[in-house]
Amino acid sequence: MLSQWLGSLRGKIVLSLFLLIIVPVLFIVFRFYSSSQQILEAQLYHTNQTSVERKVTTMNELSVRILKASNLIMNDQETIKFLTAPSDWINEYPAFYNYTMLIRKLYSFREFLLENNSYLALYDYRGFIHTTWAGTIPTTYEAIKGEPWFNRTSQLGGLPEWILPFKNPDEAGEQLLLMVRQNGDGMIWIGVPAEAYFYSEEELQQQASMGIHMLLLDGDRPLLGDPAMMKQAAQINKGKRVDENGISRVTLGEEHYLMNEAALTGTGWKLVQLVDSKVFGAGLSQAKNKSILLVVFWFSLFAIAFIGLMFRFTKPIKRLVRSMNRVGKGELNSEVTVRGRDEIAMLGHHFNKMVMQLQELIAHLSEEQQRKQKAQFQALQAQINPHFLTNTMNSIKWMAILSGSTHVSEMLTKLGKLLNYTMQNQEEIVVLRDELDYLMVYLALQEIRYHDNISVTMNIADELMDAEIVKFTLQPIVENSIIHGNRFPLHIRISARVQHSELILDISDNGVGMGEEAIRMVEEQMNQPHAKFSGIGIRNVNERIKLEFGERYGVVLGNGDQGGVQATVTLPLRRRSEADAALVDCG
C-alpha cells in the first residue's frame, strides 16, 4: 500500500517536498548556525577594523593640522622677526607692531587650522609666553627648563614632542593633547582637548556598556581609554594571538576579547579596540534560538498547507488520467469534466478537443491517403516531363542546324542550358555565381529575341560570388523589367553590397517606372499570407525568401533614382564553403 502510494503523483510530490526542500533546508540551517558565529565574528572583526582605521585617520588629520599650524608659525617671517628683534614693545612702536601681529596670527591659526577650543602659546626665550587664552605671561627660563618635557623637546632638535594626557592648568580636570616644538629663537605649544582627539568619557562609557573598550597605547603604556581596562593595558601585547581566520584575539584574566588595532603616524601611538566575546556570543545565541523557533513554526505551517493544496490540485489530474485510460482502450467518446481556469482545466479542455479531433482525423485518414498517392504520382510525372522536353529540343536543335537556322539552334542550346540548370540542381539554395550564370543564359535568349536592345551592367565583388541565395531570385525580377519596362533599348543594372551582416541586391532599369499607388498595390499582393502562385514571379520570389530566411527578409519595390523600377532583395549574408559546394554538386 505504501509503495503504491509513493508511486502516485501525490506521493512523489510529498516525498520530493521532504527530500528536496525540508531536509536540505534543515541541514542548511543547522550548518549555518554551526558556522554563523565564525562568520559573524569575521564580519564584526573587519567592520570594527574599518571603524578603528577611520578613527585613526581622523586623529592623524588632527595631528597633521597641528603640525601644519606649528610649521606656519615657526617659519613665518614676522614671527621670526619678533623673536629676534628687541622685546620692548611697550616703548618702541616697531616692536609693538610686531607684537600685535604675532598675537593676531596666533588667533588666526587657531580659528582657521584648529578649533576655537584649542590652545596656542609661544615662548620667546626672553621671559615671556604669548598665549591665546591669557595674552602675554611673564616667566623665567629656569621655570620652563624645569618642566619634564623640556629636555626631550630640546633633544629632538625641532621635531615635535607629543604629550598625552596633559592637564590644563587653567581648566581643572581638562586633559589636552599637547605638541611642543622649538627652534633656535623660541618654543611653541599647541594643545587640543583630548576629547576632540580621542573619545569623551560619555562615549567610552556607552561603548563599555556594549562590551567595547577603547584604549590609546604608547607601547605597553596606556595613555587614554576605558578606565576599567587601563590597569590591564600592559598585558594586551603579551596576550595577543591571531587565529587561522586572521582574527586577532587577546585574553585578559578569564575574559576573551576580539582585538582591533591601528597605528598612528607621527606619534608612534596605537589605537586598540577590545570587543568582549561573551557579550557578542550571548546576543548571537539569543538570535539563533529565536530564528530556529521561527523556522520550525513556519515550516510546519507551510507543510500542512502545502499537502492540503496538493490533494486539492491533483484531484482533477486523477479524473483526467481515468479518462485517458478509457481513450487508450478505444472509447473515443470519453470526456473529462472541466472546472476552473487554471493549467489543469486548460489541459482538460485540450484533452476533450483532442478526442474530437481524433474522431475527425480517423474519418479523413482514408481520404488523406488517397491524396498523398495522387501527389506522389504527379511528382513522378513532373520529373518525367522535363526530360522528355529536353530530348525533344535536342532533336529540333539538330534539325535547325541541318537546315541552316543558326539563330534557332542557338536559342534552343541556351534554353537547353536553362532546363539542365533546373533539373540538375535540385537545391532551393544556390550560390550567387550559379544564379548569375543562369541569369546570363536567360538574358542571352532575350537579347536574341529583342535584337540586342537589352544590356546588363553588373557591379558585384568577387568575394560575394559564394554568397548563398534562393534559387530563381534574379531571373523573375529581370523578366519583370523586360516585360513591363516598355522602353528600348532597355538597360538593367545589378549590384550587390553588404550591410549589417546582410546581402543587399539592387536590380534597377531605365523603363517607364511605376506610380506610387501601383507600387503599393503590388507590395500588398506580395505580402498577402498563404497566397497561391501560378508560375515563378516576384511575389513568388518574395514568399520563398520569407519562408526560407524569415519575415525580415524579402523583396521591396520602388522607383529608381534615374527612372524605372528598382527592386531591392535583402538576404542574410551566408557563404558556402568548398566542401558544401562539393556536396551540392554531388547531390
KELOLUM-775120 format. One line per field, with one value per residue (C-alpha): residue in one letter; residue number from 1; x, y, z. Coordinates in nm, 2 decimals, always signed. Layout:
BEGIN
code: c(a_...);
pos: c(NUM_...);
xx: c(X_...);
yy: c(Y_...);
zz: c(Z_...);
***
This chain:
BEGIN
code: c(m_l_s_q_w_l_g_s_l_r_g_k_i_v_l_s_l_f_l_l_i_i_v_p_v_l_f_i_v_f_r_f_y_s_s_s_q_q_i_l_e_a_q_l_y_h_t_n_q_t_s_v_e_r_k_v_t_t_m_n_e_l_s_v_r_i_l_k_a_s_n_l_i_m_n_d_q_e_t_i_k_f_l_t_a_p_s_d_w_i_n_e_y_p_a_f_y_n_y_t_m_l_i_r_k_l_y_s_f_r_e_f_l_l_e_n_n_s_y_l_a_l_y_d_y_r_g_f_i_h_t_t_w_a_g_t_i_p_t_t_y_e_a_i_k_g_e_p_w_f_n_r_t_s_q_l_g_g_l_p_e_w_i_l_p_f_k_n_p_d_e_a_g_e_q_l_l_l_m_v_r_q_n_g_d_g_m_i_w_i_g_v_p_a_e_a_y_f_y_s_e_e_e_l_q_q_q_a_s_m_g_i_h_m_l_l_l_d_g_d_r_p_l_l_g_d_p_a_m_m_k_q_a_a_q_i_n_k_g_k_r_v_d_e_n_g_i_s_r_v_t_l_g_e_e_h_y_l_m_n_e_a_a_l_t_g_t_g_w_k_l_v_q_l_v_d_s_k_v_f_g_a_g_l_s_q_a_k_n_k_s_i_l_l_v_v_f_w_f_s_l_f_a_i_a_f_i_g_l_m_f_r_f_t_k_p_i_k_r_l_v_r_s_m_n_r_v_g_k_g_e_l_n_s_e_v_t_v_r_g_r_d_e_i_a_m_l_g_h_h_f_n_k_m_v_m_q_l_q_e_l_i_a_h_l_s_e_e_q_q_r_k_q_k_a_q_f_q_a_l_q_a_q_i_n_p_h_f_l_t_n_t_m_n_s_i_k_w_m_a_i_l_s_g_s_t_h_v_s_e_m_l_t_k_l_g_k_l_l_n_y_t_m_q_n_q_e_e_i_v_v_l_r_d_e_l_d_y_l_m_v_y_l_a_l_q_e_i_r_y_h_d_n_i_s_v_t_m_n_i_a_d_e_l_m_d_a_e_i_v_k_f_t_l_q_p_i_v_e_n_s_i_i_h_g_n_r_f_p_l_h_i_r_i_s_a_r_v_q_h_s_e_l_i_l_d_i_s_d_n_g_v_g_m_g_e_e_a_i_r_m_v_e_e_q_m_n_q_p_h_a_k_f_s_g_i_g_i_r_n_v_n_e_r_i_k_l_e_f_g_e_r_y_g_v_v_l_g_n_g_d_q_g_g_v_q_a_t_v_t_l_p_l_r_r_r_s_e_a_d_a_a_l_v_d_c_g);
pos: c(1_2_3_4_5_6_7_8_9_10_11_12_13_14_15_16_17_18_19_20_21_22_23_24_25_26_27_28_29_30_31_32_33_34_35_36_37_38_39_40_41_42_43_44_45_46_47_48_49_50_51_52_53_54_55_56_57_58_59_60_61_62_63_64_65_66_67_68_69_70_71_72_73_74_75_76_77_78_79_80_81_82_83_84_85_86_87_88_89_90_91_92_93_94_95_96_97_98_99_100_101_102_103_104_105_106_107_108_109_110_111_112_113_114_115_116_117_118_119_120_121_122_123_124_125_126_127_128_129_130_131_132_133_134_135_136_137_138_139_140_141_142_143_144_145_146_147_148_149_150_151_152_153_154_155_156_157_158_159_160_161_162_163_164_165_166_167_168_169_170_171_172_173_174_175_176_177_178_179_180_181_182_183_184_185_186_187_188_189_190_191_192_193_194_195_196_197_198_199_200_201_202_203_204_205_206_207_208_209_210_211_212_213_214_215_216_217_218_219_220_221_222_223_224_225_226_227_228_229_230_231_232_233_234_235_236_237_238_239_240_241_242_243_244_245_246_247_248_249_250_251_252_253_254_255_256_257_258_259_260_261_262_263_264_265_266_267_268_269_270_271_272_273_274_275_276_277_278_279_280_281_282_283_284_285_286_287_288_289_290_291_292_293_294_295_296_297_298_299_300_301_302_303_304_305_306_307_308_309_310_311_312_313_314_315_316_317_318_319_320_321_322_323_324_325_326_327_328_329_330_331_332_333_334_335_336_337_338_339_340_341_342_343_344_345_346_347_348_349_350_351_352_353_354_355_356_357_358_359_360_361_362_363_364_365_366_367_368_369_370_371_372_373_374_375_376_377_378_379_380_381_382_383_384_385_386_387_388_389_390_391_392_393_394_395_396_397_398_399_400_401_402_403_404_405_406_407_408_409_410_411_412_413_414_415_416_417_418_419_420_421_422_423_424_425_426_427_428_429_430_431_432_433_434_435_436_437_438_439_440_441_442_443_444_445_446_447_448_449_450_451_452_453_454_455_456_457_458_459_460_461_462_463_464_465_466_467_468_469_470_471_472_473_474_475_476_477_478_479_480_481_482_483_484_485_486_487_488_489_490_491_492_493_494_495_496_497_498_499_500_501_502_503_504_505_506_507_508_509_510_511_512_513_514_515_516_517_518_519_520_521_522_523_524_525_526_527_528_529_530_531_532_533_534_535_536_537_538_539_540_541_542_543_544_545_546_547_548_549_550_551_552_553_554_555_556_557_558_559_560_561_562_563_564_565_566_567_568_569_570_571_572_573_574_575_576_577_578_579_580_581_582_583_584_585_586_587);
xx: c(+0.00_+0.28_+0.48_+0.17_+0.10_+0.47_+0.44_+0.15_+0.19_+0.08_+0.33_+0.61_+0.53_+0.52_+0.84_+1.01_+0.90_+1.06_+1.38_+1.44_+1.32_+1.26_+1.58_+1.82_+1.68_+1.71_+2.06_+2.15_+2.00_+2.20_+2.52_+2.45_+2.41_+2.71_+2.93_+2.74_+2.95_+3.27_+3.12_+2.97_+3.29_+3.49_+3.24_+3.24_+3.62_+3.65_+3.38_+3.55_+3.89_+3.74_+3.59_+3.93_+4.11_+3.87_+3.91_+4.29_+4.26_+4.06_+4.32_+4.61_+4.43_+4.42_+4.79_+4.87_+4.67_+4.86_+5.20_+5.10_+5.00_+5.33_+5.52_+5.34_+5.40_+5.77_+5.86_+5.66_+5.90_+5.71_+5.72_+6.10_+6.14_+5.95_+6.16_+6.49_+6.41_+6.42_+6.13_+6.05_+5.70_+5.58_+5.80_+5.90_+5.64_+5.80_+5.83_+5.47_+5.36_+5.54_+5.39_+5.03_+5.08_+5.21_+4.90_+4.67_+4.85_+4.81_+4.44_+4.41_+4.59_+4.36_+4.04_+4.13_+4.36_+4.24_+3.94_+3.83_+3.88_+4.25_+4.54_+4.84_+5.14_+5.48_+5.78_+6.04_+6.33_+6.32_+6.10_+5.75_+5.49_+5.24_+4.91_+4.56_+4.39_+4.57_+4.76_+5.13_+5.25_+5.60_+5.80_+6.16_+6.39_+6.45_+6.08_+6.04_+6.36_+6.23_+5.93_+5.98_+5.92_+6.18_+6.48_+6.31_+6.19_+6.54_+6.70_+6.45_+6.61_+6.29_+6.09_+5.75_+5.72_+5.36_+5.23_+4.91_+4.74_+4.84_+4.65_+4.53_+4.64_+4.36_+4.08_+4.06_+4.03_+4.06_+4.30_+4.49_+4.68_+4.99_+5.25_+5.58_+5.84_+6.14_+6.38_+6.67_+6.46_+6.16_+5.93_+5.57_+5.29_+4.97_+4.71_+4.37_+4.12_+4.17_+3.80_+3.84_+4.13_+4.01_+3.67_+3.48_+3.40_+3.04_+3.13_+3.37_+3.10_+2.85_+3.08_+3.18_+2.81_+2.80_+3.12_+3.35_+3.66_+3.88_+4.25_+4.52_+4.86_+5.22_+5.38_+5.26_+5.18_+4.82_+4.76_+4.38_+4.08_+3.83_+3.93_+3.83_+4.09_+4.37_+4.53_+4.53_+4.67_+5.03_+4.91_+4.74_+5.05_+5.16_+4.83_+4.76_+4.73_+4.60_+4.37_+4.35_+4.09_+4.33_+4.13_+4.33_+4.23_+4.35_+4.28_+4.29_+4.24_+3.95_+3.79_+3.83_+3.82_+3.84_+4.12_+4.14_+4.43_+4.58_+4.89_+4.90_+5.16_+5.40_+5.32_+5.41_+5.10_+4.84_+4.46_+4.32_+3.96_+3.86_+3.52_+3.40_+3.34_+3.09_+2.86_+2.88_+2.81_+2.51_+2.35_+2.42_+2.28_+1.96_+1.91_+1.99_+1.72_+1.46_+1.54_+1.52_+1.18_+1.05_+1.19_+1.03_+0.69_+0.67_+0.79_+0.52_+0.26_+0.38_+0.40_+0.03_-0.09_+0.11_-0.02_-0.38_-0.35_-0.16_-0.45_-0.70_-0.50_-0.42_-0.78_-0.86_-0.55_-0.68_-1.01_-0.81_-0.60_-0.91_-1.05_-0.72_-0.72_-1.07_-0.95_-0.65_-0.89_-1.07_-1.35_-1.32_-1.64_-1.49_-1.46_-1.33_-1.53_-1.35_-1.38_-1.18_-0.94_-0.60_-0.35_-0.52_-0.85_-0.68_-0.53_-0.88_-1.02_-0.74_-0.79_-1.16_-1.07_-0.80_-1.06_-1.29_-1.00_-0.91_-1.25_-1.22_-0.87_-0.98_-1.27_-1.04_-0.75_-0.86_-0.92_-0.58_-0.40_-0.56_-0.45_-0.09_-0.08_-0.21_+0.05_+0.33_+0.21_+0.20_+0.56_+0.68_+0.51_+0.67_+1.01_+0.95_+0.82_+1.14_+1.35_+1.11_+1.11_+1.50_+1.52_+1.27_+1.45_+1.78_+1.61_+1.47_+1.81_+1.98_+1.71_+1.77_+2.15_+2.09_+1.86_+2.10_+1.88_+2.17_+1.96_+1.70_+1.98_+2.15_+1.82_+1.75_+2.10_+2.06_+1.71_+1.85_+2.11_+1.82_+1.64_+1.95_+2.02_+1.66_+1.68_+2.04_+2.04_+1.75_+1.87_+1.65_+1.96_+2.24_+2.54_+2.52_+2.77_+2.54_+2.24_+2.42_+2.53_+2.17_+2.06_+2.32_+2.19_+1.84_+1.95_+2.12_+1.79_+1.62_+1.89_+1.83_+1.45_+1.47_+1.76_+2.02_+1.81_+1.87_+2.20_+2.30_+2.56_+2.68_+2.87_+2.93_+3.26_+3.43_+3.41_+3.03_+3.01_+3.00_+2.71_+2.40_+2.08_+1.74_+1.72_+1.54_+1.56_+1.71_+1.55_+1.19_+1.28_+1.48_+1.20_+0.96_+1.18_+1.18_+0.81_+0.69_+0.98_+0.81_+1.13_+1.40_+1.69_+1.65_+1.94_+1.94_+2.18_+2.25_+2.47_+2.54_+2.66_+2.69_+2.51_+2.49_+2.56_+2.30_+2.34_+2.16_+2.09_+1.97_+1.81_+1.71_+1.61_+1.56_+1.20_+0.89_+0.86_+0.56_+0.34_+0.34_-0.02_+0.08_+0.39_+0.17_-0.08_+0.20_+0.36_+0.02_-0.02_+0.33_+0.28_-0.06_-0.03_-0.10_-0.11_-0.13_+0.10_+0.09_+0.45_+0.76_+0.70_+0.83_+0.55_+0.67_+1.03_+0.94_+0.73_+1.01_+1.27_+1.05_+0.98_+1.35_+1.50_+1.22_+0.98_+1.26_+1.39_+1.24_+1.18_+1.10_+0.99_+1.04_+1.13_+1.49_+1.70_+1.72_+1.37_+1.24_+1.17_+1.43_+1.38_+1.59_+1.64_+1.75_+1.91_+2.12_+2.49_+2.58_+2.88_+2.91_+3.24_+3.41_+3.31_+2.94_+2.96_+3.10_+2.82_+2.56_+2.72_+2.72_+2.36);
yy: c(+0.00_+0.24_+0.16_+0.21_+0.55_+0.66_+0.56_+0.80_+1.17_+1.28_+1.05_+1.17_+1.54_+1.48_+1.28_+1.54_+1.81_+1.62_+1.52_+1.83_+2.11_+2.02_+1.80_+2.03_+2.34_+2.19_+2.08_+2.42_+2.59_+2.36_+2.42_+2.79_+2.82_+2.60_+2.83_+3.16_+3.26_+3.24_+3.42_+3.70_+3.72_+3.77_+4.03_+4.21_+4.20_+4.35_+4.61_+4.71_+4.72_+4.97_+5.17_+5.18_+5.28_+5.56_+5.69_+5.67_+5.87_+6.14_+6.15_+6.17_+6.45_+6.65_+6.58_+6.69_+7.02_+7.08_+7.02_+7.24_+7.52_+7.49_+7.50_+7.81_+7.99_+7.90_+7.97_+8.29_+8.58_+8.82_+8.57_+8.52_+8.89_+8.93_+8.66_+8.81_+9.18_+9.37_+9.29_+9.65_+9.66_+9.89_+10.19_+10.11_+10.11_+9.87_+9.61_+9.68_+9.64_+9.30_+9.20_+9.28_+9.09_+8.79_+8.78_+8.81_+8.53_+8.30_+8.37_+8.33_+7.99_+7.87_+7.97_+7.85_+7.55_+7.42_+7.46_+7.76_+7.54_+7.49_+7.65_+7.81_+7.96_+8.09_+8.12_+8.38_+8.28_+8.64_+8.58_+8.59_+8.34_+8.47_+8.27_+8.27_+8.23_+8.47_+8.71_+8.76_+8.60_+8.67_+8.37_+8.27_+8.03_+7.83_+7.77_+7.64_+7.44_+7.26_+7.11_+6.73_+6.76_+7.04_+6.82_+6.58_+6.87_+7.02_+6.68_+6.64_+6.94_+7.09_+6.77_+6.77_+6.62_+6.48_+6.47_+6.29_+6.35_+6.69_+6.86_+7.21_+7.43_+7.68_+7.43_+7.19_+6.83_+6.91_+6.69_+6.80_+6.66_+6.88_+6.93_+7.11_+7.22_+7.46_+7.63_+7.84_+8.15_+8.02_+7.73_+7.67_+7.48_+7.37_+7.19_+7.05_+6.89_+6.51_+6.46_+6.62_+6.39_+6.06_+5.99_+6.17_+6.00_+5.96_+5.78_+5.55_+5.46_+5.40_+5.17_+4.99_+4.91_+4.73_+4.53_+4.76_+4.90_+5.17_+5.23_+5.46_+5.30_+5.41_+5.07_+4.90_+5.22_+5.34_+5.70_+5.73_+5.49_+5.29_+5.33_+4.97_+4.84_+5.08_+4.86_+4.56_+4.75_+4.63_+4.27_+4.33_+4.29_+3.98_+3.81_+3.88_+3.60_+3.56_+3.26_+3.07_+3.32_+3.62_+3.75_+3.90_+3.78_+3.86_+3.70_+3.93_+3.73_+3.50_+3.72_+3.68_+3.97_+4.04_+4.29_+4.55_+4.79_+5.06_+5.27_+5.65_+5.82_+6.07_+6.00_+5.62_+5.55_+5.28_+5.28_+4.95_+4.83_+4.53_+4.36_+4.12_+3.78_+3.69_+3.98_+3.90_+3.53_+3.60_+3.81_+3.56_+3.27_+3.46_+3.55_+3.18_+3.04_+3.28_+3.21_+2.83_+2.86_+3.08_+2.83_+2.53_+2.71_+2.83_+2.51_+2.31_+2.56_+2.55_+2.17_+2.14_+2.40_+2.25_+1.90_+2.02_+2.23_+1.94_+1.70_+1.96_+2.05_+1.69_+1.57_+1.69_+1.52_+1.19_+1.24_+1.32_+1.00_+0.79_+0.95_+0.89_+0.53_+0.49_+0.66_+0.43_+0.14_+0.28_+0.46_+0.78_+0.93_+0.97_+1.32_+1.47_+1.72_+2.05_+2.32_+2.63_+2.83_+2.70_+2.49_+2.17_+2.30_+2.40_+2.05_+1.91_+2.14_+2.04_+1.67_+1.69_+1.88_+1.62_+1.34_+1.52_+1.58_+1.21_+1.12_+1.37_+1.25_+0.89_+0.98_+1.17_+0.93_+0.73_+1.05_+1.19_+0.87_+0.89_+1.25_+1.16_+0.88_+1.12_+1.38_+1.13_+1.03_+1.39_+1.45_+1.15_+1.28_+1.63_+1.47_+1.28_+1.58_+1.80_+1.50_+1.44_+1.82_+1.82_+1.52_+1.67_+2.01_+1.83_+1.67_+2.02_+2.17_+1.93_+1.98_+2.36_+2.31_+2.09_+2.34_+2.63_+2.82_+2.91_+3.16_+2.89_+2.65_+2.90_+2.97_+2.60_+2.55_+2.82_+2.71_+2.36_+2.50_+2.66_+2.33_+2.15_+2.40_+2.34_+1.96_+1.91_+2.14_+2.04_+2.26_+2.55_+2.75_+2.82_+3.04_+3.39_+3.28_+3.00_+3.22_+3.48_+3.21_+3.11_+3.47_+3.54_+3.24_+3.37_+3.72_+3.58_+3.43_+3.77_+3.96_+3.73_+3.78_+4.16_+4.21_+4.32_+4.60_+4.47_+4.54_+4.45_+4.61_+4.42_+4.56_+4.26_+4.20_+3.86_+3.78_+3.78_+3.52_+3.24_+3.40_+3.19_+3.30_+3.14_+2.98_+3.17_+3.50_+3.73_+3.59_+3.67_+4.03_+4.08_+3.93_+4.17_+4.46_+4.33_+4.28_+4.59_+4.83_+4.94_+5.11_+5.00_+5.00_+4.87_+4.89_+4.68_+4.74_+4.47_+4.54_+4.36_+4.50_+4.40_+4.60_+4.49_+4.12_+4.12_+4.07_+4.35_+4.30_+4.60_+4.54_+4.86_+4.95_+5.26_+5.17_+5.39_+5.31_+5.27_+5.51_+5.51_+5.36_+5.09_+5.00_+4.99_+4.76_+4.52_+4.51_+4.44_+4.14_+4.03_+4.03_+3.85_+3.54_+3.20_+3.33_+3.08_+3.14_+3.04_+3.04_+3.20_+3.57_+3.84_+3.76_+3.40_+3.51_+3.73_+3.44_+3.18_+3.42_+3.48_+3.10_+3.03_+3.30_+3.48_+3.78_+4.04_+3.94_+3.97_+4.20_+4.57_+4.76_+5.13_+5.39_+5.42_+5.74_+5.76_+5.65_+5.30_+5.05_+4.93_+4.60_+4.56_+4.20_+4.15_+3.82_+3.71_+3.70_+3.33_+3.20_+2.84_+2.66_+2.45_+2.13_+2.24_+2.32_+1.97_+1.81_+2.01_+1.92_+1.55_+1.58);
zz: c(+0.00_+0.09_-0.22_-0.44_-0.27_-0.32_-0.68_-0.73_-0.82_-0.47_-0.31_-0.53_-0.46_-0.08_-0.10_-0.32_-0.07_+0.21_+0.04_-0.18_+0.05_+0.41_+0.46_+0.27_+0.44_+0.79_+0.71_+0.58_+0.89_+1.11_+0.92_+0.91_+1.28_+1.35_+1.14_+1.19_+1.49_+1.30_+1.00_+1.22_+1.42_+1.10_+0.97_+1.31_+1.32_+0.97_+1.04_+1.37_+1.19_+0.94_+1.22_+1.41_+1.09_+1.03_+1.38_+1.34_+1.01_+1.20_+1.47_+1.22_+1.04_+1.36_+1.42_+1.07_+1.13_+1.45_+1.28_+0.99_+1.22_+1.41_+1.08_+0.96_+1.29_+1.34_+0.97_+0.95_+0.88_+1.10_+1.39_+1.33_+1.32_+1.65_+1.82_+1.71_+1.75_+2.08_+2.31_+2.42_+2.26_+2.53_+2.44_+2.07_+1.81_+1.56_+1.84_+1.94_+1.58_+1.56_+1.89_+1.78_+1.46_+1.64_+1.87_+1.57_+1.39_+1.69_+1.70_+1.32_+1.32_+1.60_+1.41_+1.06_+1.11_+1.45_+1.67_+1.89_+2.20_+2.11_+2.29_+2.13_+2.32_+2.20_+2.44_+2.32_+2.55_+2.68_+2.97_+2.81_+2.69_+2.44_+2.46_+2.30_+2.64_+2.87_+2.65_+2.74_+3.06_+3.21_+3.31_+3.35_+3.16_+3.48_+3.52_+3.16_+3.19_+3.49_+3.31_+3.24_+2.87_+2.82_+2.78_+2.55_+2.33_+2.32_+2.22_+1.93_+1.75_+1.62_+1.59_+1.77_+2.12_+2.18_+2.53_+2.63_+2.86_+2.96_+3.24_+3.15_+3.44_+3.37_+3.34_+3.63_+3.52_+3.14_+2.96_+2.65_+2.36_+2.37_+2.09_+2.19_+1.94_+1.95_+1.72_+1.80_+1.88_+2.05_+2.16_+2.06_+2.24_+2.07_+2.27_+2.18_+2.42_+2.45_+2.38_+2.04_+1.96_+2.13_+2.28_+2.55_+2.88_+2.79_+2.46_+2.64_+2.90_+2.63_+2.44_+2.75_+2.82_+2.49_+2.56_+2.36_+2.52_+2.36_+2.45_+2.32_+2.39_+2.37_+2.35_+2.67_+2.84_+2.84_+2.75_+2.74_+2.73_+2.93_+3.30_+3.37_+3.11_+3.18_+3.45_+3.22_+2.92_+2.98_+2.92_+2.59_+2.37_+2.56_+2.54_+2.17_+1.93_+1.57_+1.48_+1.15_+1.02_+1.07_+1.37_+1.65_+2.00_+2.34_+2.68_+2.99_+3.30_+3.23_+2.97_+2.60_+2.35_+1.98_+1.93_+1.65_+1.63_+1.41_+1.44_+1.43_+1.22_+1.37_+1.73_+1.74_+1.94_+1.88_+1.90_+2.03_+2.04_+2.25_+2.20_+2.47_+2.32_+2.59_+2.51_+2.14_+2.19_+2.42_+2.15_+1.88_+2.09_+2.16_+1.79_+1.69_+1.93_+1.81_+1.44_+1.49_+1.65_+1.37_+1.11_+1.27_+1.31_+0.95_+0.80_+1.00_+0.88_+0.53_+0.51_+0.63_+0.39_+0.10_+0.15_+0.17_-0.15_-0.32_-0.27_-0.39_-0.70_-0.80_-0.79_-1.15_-1.27_-1.14_-1.33_-1.64_-1.60_-1.58_-1.90_-2.08_-1.98_-2.14_-2.46_-2.46_-2.46_-2.77_-2.60_-2.81_-2.67_-2.33_-2.20_-1.87_-1.66_-1.65_-1.38_-1.33_-1.55_-1.44_-1.63_-1.54_-1.66_-1.99_-2.01_-1.98_-2.24_-2.48_-2.40_-2.49_-2.80_-2.89_-2.86_-3.10_-3.34_-3.32_-3.44_-3.73_-3.82_-3.83_-4.06_-4.30_-4.29_-4.59_-4.80_-4.70_-4.80_-5.15_-5.19_-5.10_-5.35_-5.62_-5.52_-5.55_-5.89_-6.01_-5.87_-6.07_-6.38_-6.33_-6.32_-6.65_-6.85_-6.84_-6.96_-7.25_-7.33_-7.33_-7.56_-7.80_-7.80_-7.89_-8.19_-8.30_-8.25_-8.49_-8.74_-8.72_-8.77_-9.07_-9.22_-9.16_-8.89_-8.66_-8.45_-8.38_-8.29_-8.06_-7.88_-7.84_-7.70_-7.44_-7.35_-7.30_-7.06_-6.86_-6.84_-6.74_-6.46_-6.34_-6.34_-6.23_-5.93_-5.70_-5.41_-5.31_-5.21_-5.46_-5.46_-5.63_-5.90_-6.02_-6.01_-6.23_-6.47_-6.51_-6.55_-6.82_-7.02_-6.99_-7.10_-7.40_-7.51_-7.45_-7.65_-7.94_-7.91_-7.88_-8.13_-7.87_-7.73_-7.38_-7.19_-6.84_-6.61_-6.30_-6.00_-5.78_-5.59_-5.63_-5.26_-5.28_-5.55_-5.30_-5.10_-5.08_-5.25_-5.31_-5.65_-5.92_-5.74_-6.00_-6.32_-6.23_-6.14_-6.46_-6.66_-6.49_-6.61_-6.97_-6.98_-6.80_-6.87_-7.20_-7.32_-7.57_-7.56_-7.20_-6.96_-6.64_-6.35_-6.09_-5.79_-5.46_-5.12_-4.76_-4.49_-4.12_-4.20_-4.48_-4.85_-5.04_-5.41_-5.61_-5.96_-6.14_-6.50_-6.71_-6.80_-6.77_-6.40_-6.18_-5.98_-5.60_-5.59_-5.83_-5.62_-5.31_-5.47_-5.59_-5.24_-5.08_-5.31_-5.24_-4.86_-4.86_-4.63_-4.77_-5.13_-5.41_-5.71_-6.07_-6.21_-6.07_-6.03_-5.80_-5.54_-5.55_-5.50_-5.20_-5.04_-5.09_-4.93_-4.63_-4.59_-4.61_-4.40_-4.21_-4.24_-4.21_-4.55_-4.89_-5.19_-5.18_-5.49_-5.56_-5.82_-5.92_-5.90_-6.28_-6.36_-6.40_-6.12_-5.86_-5.67_-5.35_-5.23_-4.87_-4.76_-4.47_-4.56_-4.57_-4.76_-4.89_-4.83_-5.09_-4.90_-4.90_-5.27_-5.35_-5.16_-5.35_-5.68_-5.59_-5.50);
***
